[in-house]
């Protein structure tokens, strides 16, 4: 809030717009709208008064009447106009709107006023916004999307949506790499709906957009939907090599559509459970039972450490001994996934799993802790308490403390008298 106030104060003192705030930030524009209102209460004397025309002085304060002023002769300074567009008095905001067509840098505040709570201000702002050529609207996308969360905020977003869907493709493509996440999501949806991106491009985007699951899945699904014989390798190659488990899972599922179900076997031991599940589904659709493949992998799991987890996910209780034999495997990742497989089979025996809390691998300790939590009340309190000492590794201390809390909760529930 202090930054909002300071920005408004700088503009009220006449500091140029681009020095007073980050004009590329949608948040900065909406924050300025709030900041001017804060300024009107905290320091009303800083709100500018200026000779706008005909020698009349318009004093901007909360309760002073607004004189009739000819706005057409003396143009206001841009910083003062920005403050006027956010002024608490709706009459000032409405009068200031008439200058926005001559100050394109203040169009973001025109978008803000399109969602104004005062009907006359809102109506005039929308009329002026409607006069802006469609090709000049894309830079306002981030502000329009931010304002669309407000009760009256859909007008600008809907007009932008129409402009981008009906305008030149390059206007849409230019926004795909913007810094604003909401803008990227909005524009990618339009680009997909308009078919502006080739399936191979969409697949590469899905694989690279590691920070945005929404864009990942939108592009992955669109790439698969548009996949043709000649693009199978390009599309599937990008999806199957993606870091995101969701994208890899989409690629594995698409193997069935491409008639390449057998290639899903390579993903049976993927590090992600959802990818493993998709691989099993695709293989079964191709008439291949994944269980024998898992049993074969677990005979020597060092090259495929997640195979024990997959065996637990689709195996039977008869596979539990094989998994127990792997909880002491020299490769830590194998031990982790062996514990995960035992949990999936509901074959955890806490006495046999307790030694893994002293495992040198923090990942193994975490996996063992998760498996032991349901039986925490069966673990001796003193045994856990010793392992919370400062001389123990951090992973072990954290695990012991989690199990101690679970132990206490379970003990209290057992001692609580029945209602």
C-alpha positions as CSV (number, residue, x, y, z in Angstrom):
1,X,0.0,0.0,0.0
2,X,2.9,2.4,0.7
3,X,4.2,1.9,-2.8
4,X,0.8,2.7,-4.2
5,X,0.7,5.9,-2.2
6,X,4.2,6.9,-3.2
7,X,3.5,6.4,-6.9
8,X,0.4,8.6,-6.7
9,X,2.4,11.2,-4.7
10,X,5.2,11.3,-7.3
11,X,2.7,11.8,-10.1
12,X,0.8,14.5,-8.1
13,X,4.2,16.4,-7.8
14,X,4.5,16.3,-11.6
15,X,7.1,13.5,-11.9
16,X,7.0,12.1,-15.5
17,X,4.8,9.0,-16.0
18,X,7.6,6.6,-16.9
19,X,9.7,7.7,-13.9
20,X,6.9,7.5,-11.4
21,X,5.7,3.9,-12.2
22,X,6.4,0.8,-14.2
23,X,4.1,1.5,-17.2
24,X,4.6,-2.1,-18.5
25,X,3.1,-3.6,-15.3
26,X,-0.7,-4.2,-15.2
27,X,-0.4,-4.4,-11.4
28,X,1.2,-0.9,-11.3
29,X,-1.8,0.7,-13.1
30,X,-4.4,-0.9,-10.9
31,X,-2.3,0.0,-7.8
32,X,-2.1,3.6,-8.9
33,X,-5.9,3.7,-9.0
34,X,-5.9,2.8,-5.3
35,X,-2.9,5.0,-4.5
36,X,-4.7,8.2,-5.6
37,X,-7.6,7.4,-3.3
38,X,-5.2,6.8,-0.4
39,X,-3.5,10.1,-1.2
40,X,-6.8,11.9,-1.1
41,X,-7.3,10.8,2.5
42,X,-3.7,10.9,3.8
43,X,-2.5,14.1,2.1
44,X,-5.3,15.9,0.2
45,X,-3.1,19.0,-0.1
46,X,-0.9,17.0,-2.6
47,X,-3.8,16.5,-5.0
48,X,-3.0,19.0,-7.8
49,X,-4.8,22.1,-8.7
50,X,-4.2,23.4,-12.2
51,X,-5.4,26.1,-14.6
52,X,-6.9,23.9,-17.3
53,X,-8.7,26.5,-19.4
54,X,-10.4,29.9,-19.4
55,X,-8.6,31.1,-16.3
56,X,-10.7,28.8,-14.1
57,X,-8.9,26.9,-11.4
58,X,-10.1,23.3,-10.9
59,X,-9.3,22.3,-7.3
60,X,-9.2,18.6,-6.8
61,X,-10.5,17.7,-3.4
62,X,-13.1,15.4,-2.0
63,X,-15.8,17.9,-1.2
64,X,-15.2,20.9,-3.4
65,X,-17.8,21.4,-6.1
66,X,-16.5,20.9,-9.7
67,X,-16.8,24.1,-11.8
68,X,-17.9,24.0,-15.4
69,X,-14.7,24.0,-17.3
70,X,-13.9,24.1,-21.0
71,X,-11.4,21.2,-21.4
72,X,-10.7,21.7,-25.0
73,X,-8.0,24.5,-24.9
74,X,-5.3,23.9,-22.4
75,X,-4.1,20.3,-22.3
76,X,-3.2,18.9,-18.8
77,X,0.2,17.5,-18.0
78,X,0.3,13.8,-18.3
79,X,1.1,13.1,-14.6
80,X,-1.7,15.3,-13.5
81,X,-4.1,13.7,-16.0
82,X,-3.1,10.2,-14.6
83,X,-4.1,11.4,-11.1
84,X,-7.3,12.9,-12.4
85,X,-8.3,9.6,-14.0
86,X,-8.1,8.0,-10.6
87,X,-9.5,10.9,-8.6
88,X,-12.2,10.0,-5.9
89,X,-14.6,12.5,-7.5
90,X,-16.3,10.7,-10.4
91,X,-16.9,14.0,-12.1
92,X,-13.2,14.6,-12.3
93,X,-12.6,11.1,-13.6
94,X,-15.2,11.5,-16.3
95,X,-13.9,14.9,-17.4
96,X,-10.3,13.6,-17.5
97,X,-11.4,10.8,-19.8
98,X,-11.8,13.3,-22.7
99,X,-8.0,13.8,-22.8
100,X,-7.1,10.1,-23.0
101,X,-7.4,9.9,-26.8
102,X,-4.6,12.5,-27.0
103,X,-2.4,10.6,-24.4
104,X,-2.1,7.0,-25.6
105,X,0.3,6.3,-22.7
106,X,-2.7,6.6,-20.3
107,X,-4.9,4.0,-22.1
108,X,-4.3,1.5,-19.3
109,X,-6.2,3.9,-17.0
110,X,-9.0,4.0,-19.7
111,X,-9.3,0.2,-19.2
112,X,-9.4,0.7,-15.5
113,X,-12.2,3.2,-15.9
114,X,-14.1,0.8,-18.1
115,X,-14.7,-1.1,-14.9
116,X,-15.5,2.0,-12.9
117,X,-18.2,1.7,-10.2
118,X,-19.8,5.0,-11.3
119,X,-22.1,4.4,-14.3
120,X,-21.5,7.7,-16.2
121,X,-17.7,7.3,-15.9
122,X,-17.9,3.6,-16.9
123,X,-20.1,4.4,-19.9
124,X,-17.9,7.2,-21.2
125,X,-14.7,5.1,-20.8
126,X,-16.2,2.2,-22.7
127,X,-17.3,4.5,-25.5
128,X,-13.8,5.9,-25.8
129,X,-12.3,2.4,-25.5
130,X,-14.5,1.2,-28.4
131,X,-13.0,3.9,-30.6
132,X,-9.4,2.5,-30.3
133,X,-8.4,0.6,-33.4
134,X,-8.3,-3.1,-32.9
135,X,-4.6,-3.4,-33.8
136,X,-3.7,-0.9,-31.0
137,X,-5.4,-3.0,-28.3
138,X,-3.0,-5.9,-27.7
139,X,-0.6,-3.9,-25.4
140,X,-3.6,-3.4,-23.1
141,X,-4.2,-7.2,-22.7
142,X,-2.6,-7.6,-19.3
143,X,-4.5,-4.7,-17.7
144,X,-7.8,-5.8,-19.3
145,X,-7.3,-9.4,-17.9
146,X,-6.5,-8.1,-14.5
147,X,-9.6,-5.8,-14.5
148,X,-11.8,-8.6,-15.7
149,X,-11.9,-10.0,-12.2
150,X,-14.0,-7.0,-11.1
151,X,-17.8,-7.0,-11.2
152,X,-17.9,-4.6,-14.2
153,X,-14.6,-5.8,-15.7
154,X,-15.6,-7.9,-18.7
155,X,-16.1,-5.2,-21.3
156,X,-12.4,-4.6,-22.2
157,X,-11.5,-8.3,-22.0
158,X,-14.3,-9.2,-24.4
159,X,-13.4,-6.5,-26.9
160,X,-9.7,-7.6,-26.7
161,X,-10.8,-11.2,-27.3
162,X,-12.7,-10.3,-30.4
163,X,-9.8,-8.1,-31.7
164,X,-7.3,-10.9,-31.3
165,X,-9.5,-13.6,-32.8
166,X,-10.4,-11.5,-35.8
167,X,-7.2,-9.5,-36.2
168,X,-3.9,-10.3,-37.9
169,X,-2.2,-13.5,-36.7
170,X,1.1,-11.6,-35.9
171,X,-0.7,-9.6,-33.2
172,X,-1.5,-12.8,-31.4
173,X,1.9,-14.4,-31.9
174,X,3.7,-11.3,-30.6
175,X,2.0,-11.8,-27.2
176,X,2.9,-15.4,-26.8
177,X,6.2,-14.7,-25.2
178,X,5.1,-11.9,-22.9
179,X,6.1,-11.8,-19.2
180,X,2.5,-11.7,-17.9
181,X,1.3,-15.2,-17.2
182,X,-2.4,-14.4,-17.5
183,X,-1.7,-12.8,-20.9
184,X,0.2,-15.8,-22.2
185,X,-2.6,-18.2,-21.1
186,X,-5.2,-16.0,-22.7
187,X,-3.3,-15.6,-26.0
188,X,-2.3,-19.3,-26.2
189,X,-5.9,-20.3,-26.0
190,X,-6.7,-17.9,-28.9
191,X,-3.7,-19.1,-30.9
192,X,-4.8,-22.7,-30.5
193,X,-8.5,-21.9,-31.3
194,X,-7.3,-20.1,-34.5
195,X,-4.9,-22.9,-35.5
196,X,-2.0,-20.5,-35.6
197,X,0.6,-22.9,-34.3
198,X,1.8,-26.2,-36.0
199,X,1.5,-29.4,-33.9
200,X,5.3,-29.7,-33.7
201,X,5.5,-26.1,-32.4
202,X,2.8,-26.8,-29.8
203,X,4.6,-29.9,-28.7
204,X,7.9,-28.1,-28.2
205,X,6.0,-25.4,-26.3
206,X,4.4,-28.0,-24.0
207,X,7.8,-29.5,-23.3
208,X,9.5,-26.2,-22.6
209,X,6.7,-24.4,-20.6
210,X,8.0,-25.9,-17.3
211,X,6.6,-23.0,-15.2
212,X,2.9,-23.2,-16.4
213,X,0.9,-26.4,-16.3
214,X,-2.0,-24.6,-18.0
215,X,0.0,-23.9,-21.1
216,X,1.7,-27.2,-21.0
217,X,-1.5,-29.2,-21.1
218,X,-3.3,-26.8,-23.6
219,X,-0.4,-27.1,-26.0
220,X,0.1,-30.8,-25.5
221,X,-3.6,-31.6,-26.1
222,X,-3.7,-29.3,-29.2
223,X,-0.5,-30.9,-30.6
224,X,-1.9,-34.4,-30.2
225,X,-5.3,-33.3,-31.7
226,X,-3.5,-31.9,-34.7
227,X,-1.0,-34.7,-35.1
228,X,-0.8,-36.2,-38.6
229,X,1.3,-39.1,-40.0
230,X,4.1,-36.8,-41.0
231,X,4.2,-35.1,-37.6
232,X,4.1,-38.1,-35.3
233,X,7.8,-38.2,-34.7
234,X,8.2,-34.5,-34.1
235,X,5.2,-34.2,-31.8
236,X,5.8,-37.4,-29.8
237,X,9.5,-36.9,-29.6
238,X,9.0,-33.5,-27.8
239,X,6.2,-34.7,-25.5
240,X,7.9,-38.0,-24.5
241,X,11.1,-36.2,-23.6
242,X,9.5,-33.4,-21.6
243,X,10.4,-32.8,-18.0
244,X,6.8,-32.4,-17.0
245,X,5.1,-35.7,-15.9
246,X,1.8,-34.5,-17.3
247,X,3.2,-33.8,-20.7
248,X,5.1,-37.1,-20.8
249,X,1.8,-38.8,-19.8
250,X,0.0,-37.1,-22.6
251,X,2.7,-38.2,-25.0
252,X,2.6,-41.8,-23.8
253,X,-1.2,-41.9,-24.2
254,X,-0.8,-40.5,-27.7
255,X,1.3,-43.6,-28.6
256,X,-2.0,-45.5,-28.9
257,X,-3.4,-43.1,-31.4
258,X,-0.2,-43.3,-33.4
259,X,-0.4,-47.1,-33.4
260,X,2.8,-47.4,-31.5
261,X,1.6,-49.0,-28.3
262,X,4.7,-51.2,-27.9
263,X,6.8,-48.0,-27.3
264,X,5.0,-47.4,-24.0
265,X,7.0,-50.2,-22.4
266,X,9.9,-47.8,-22.1
267,X,7.8,-45.7,-19.7
268,X,6.7,-48.5,-17.4
269,X,9.5,-47.5,-15.1
270,X,9.1,-43.7,-15.4
271,X,9.8,-41.8,-12.3
272,X,6.3,-40.4,-12.3
273,X,3.3,-42.6,-11.2
274,X,0.9,-40.9,-13.7
275,X,3.3,-41.7,-16.6
276,X,3.6,-45.3,-15.4
277,X,-0.2,-45.6,-15.2
278,X,-0.6,-44.3,-18.8
279,X,2.1,-46.7,-20.1
280,X,0.3,-49.6,-18.5
281,X,-3.0,-48.5,-20.1
282,X,-1.5,-48.1,-23.5
283,X,0.2,-51.5,-23.4
284,X,-3.1,-53.2,-22.2
285,X,-4.9,-51.6,-25.1
286,X,-2.4,-53.2,-27.4
287,X,-2.9,-56.6,-25.8
288,X,0.3,-56.6,-23.7
289,X,0.3,-57.4,-20.0
290,X,2.7,-55.1,-18.1
291,X,3.0,-57.3,-15.0
292,X,5.5,-59.9,-16.5
293,X,7.6,-56.9,-17.8
294,X,7.7,-55.4,-14.3
295,X,8.7,-58.7,-12.8
296,X,11.5,-59.0,-15.3
297,X,12.7,-55.4,-14.6
298,X,12.8,-56.0,-10.9
299,X,15.2,-58.9,-11.3
300,X,17.8,-56.3,-12.0
301,X,16.3,-52.8,-11.2
302,X,19.5,-50.7,-11.1
303,X,18.9,-49.5,-14.7
304,X,15.2,-48.8,-14.0
305,X,14.9,-47.8,-10.4
306,X,11.2,-47.0,-10.5
307,X,10.3,-50.5,-11.7
308,X,9.5,-51.7,-8.1
309,X,7.0,-48.9,-7.7
310,X,5.3,-50.0,-10.9
311,X,5.3,-53.6,-9.8
312,X,3.5,-52.6,-6.6
313,X,1.0,-50.6,-8.5
314,X,-0.2,-53.5,-10.7
315,X,1.1,-56.6,-9.0
316,X,-0.3,-58.9,-6.4
317,X,0.5,-59.8,-2.8
318,X,2.7,-62.6,-4.3
319,X,5.1,-59.9,-5.5
320,X,5.7,-58.5,-2.0
321,X,8.7,-60.7,-1.2
322,X,10.4,-59.5,-4.3
323,X,9.9,-55.9,-3.2
324,X,11.0,-56.6,0.4
325,X,14.3,-58.0,-1.1
326,X,14.8,-54.6,-2.8
327,X,14.5,-52.4,0.3
328,X,18.2,-53.1,1.0
329,X,19.3,-52.7,-2.6
330,X,22.6,-50.7,-3.0
331,X,21.0,-48.1,-5.2
332,X,19.0,-45.5,-3.1
333,X,16.4,-44.9,-5.8
334,X,15.6,-48.6,-5.9
335,X,15.1,-48.6,-2.2
336,X,12.8,-45.6,-2.4
337,X,10.6,-47.2,-5.1
338,X,10.6,-50.5,-3.4
339,X,9.0,-48.8,-0.3
340,X,6.5,-47.1,-2.7
341,X,5.6,-50.4,-4.2
342,X,5.0,-52.0,-0.8
343,X,2.7,-49.1,0.1
344,X,0.8,-49.6,-3.2
345,X,0.4,-53.3,-2.3
346,X,-0.6,-52.5,1.2
347,X,2.1,-54.9,2.3
348,X,4.0,-52.6,4.7
349,X,5.3,-54.3,7.9
350,X,6.6,-51.6,10.3
351,X,9.1,-53.8,12.1
352,X,10.9,-54.5,8.8
353,X,10.7,-50.9,7.6
354,X,12.0,-49.2,10.8
355,X,15.7,-49.7,9.9
356,X,15.2,-47.6,6.8
357,X,14.7,-44.5,9.0
358,X,18.5,-44.7,9.7
359,X,19.2,-45.0,5.9
360,X,21.9,-42.6,4.7
361,X,19.7,-41.4,1.8
362,X,17.2,-38.7,2.8
363,X,14.9,-39.8,0.0
364,X,14.7,-43.3,1.5
365,X,14.1,-41.9,4.9
366,X,11.2,-39.7,3.6
367,X,9.7,-42.7,1.8
368,X,9.9,-44.9,4.8
369,X,8.4,-42.2,7.0
370,X,5.4,-41.9,4.7
371,X,4.9,-45.6,4.8
372,X,5.2,-45.8,8.6
373,X,2.8,-42.9,9.4
374,X,-0.4,-45.1,9.5
375,X,1.4,-47.4,12.1
376,X,3.1,-44.6,14.1
377,X,1.3,-45.7,17.3
378,X,3.0,-49.1,17.1
379,X,6.5,-47.6,17.0
380,X,8.1,-47.2,20.5
381,X,7.9,-43.6,21.7
382,X,11.4,-43.8,23.2
383,X,12.9,-45.2,20.0
384,X,11.6,-42.2,18.0
385,X,12.6,-39.7,20.7
386,X,16.2,-40.8,20.6
387,X,16.3,-40.0,16.9
388,X,15.3,-36.4,17.4
389,X,18.7,-35.6,19.0
390,X,20.8,-32.8,17.5
391,X,23.5,-35.4,16.7
392,X,21.3,-37.1,14.2
393,X,21.0,-36.3,10.5
394,X,18.4,-33.7,9.7
395,X,16.3,-36.0,7.5
396,X,16.1,-38.5,10.4
397,X,15.2,-35.8,13.0
398,X,12.4,-34.5,10.7
399,X,11.1,-38.1,10.2
400,X,11.2,-38.9,13.9
401,X,9.4,-35.7,14.8
402,X,6.6,-36.4,12.2
403,X,6.2,-39.9,13.5
404,X,6.2,-38.7,17.1
405,X,3.3,-36.3,16.3
406,X,1.4,-39.1,14.6
407,X,2.1,-41.4,17.5
408,X,0.7,-38.9,20.0
409,X,-2.4,-38.2,17.9
410,X,-3.1,-41.9,17.5
411,X,-2.6,-42.5,21.2
412,X,-4.9,-39.7,22.2
413,X,-7.6,-41.0,19.9
414,X,-7.3,-44.5,21.4
415,X,-7.7,-43.2,24.9
416,X,-10.6,-40.9,24.1
417,X,-13.8,-42.4,25.7
418,X,-16.5,-43.4,23.3
419,X,-19.5,-41.0,23.0
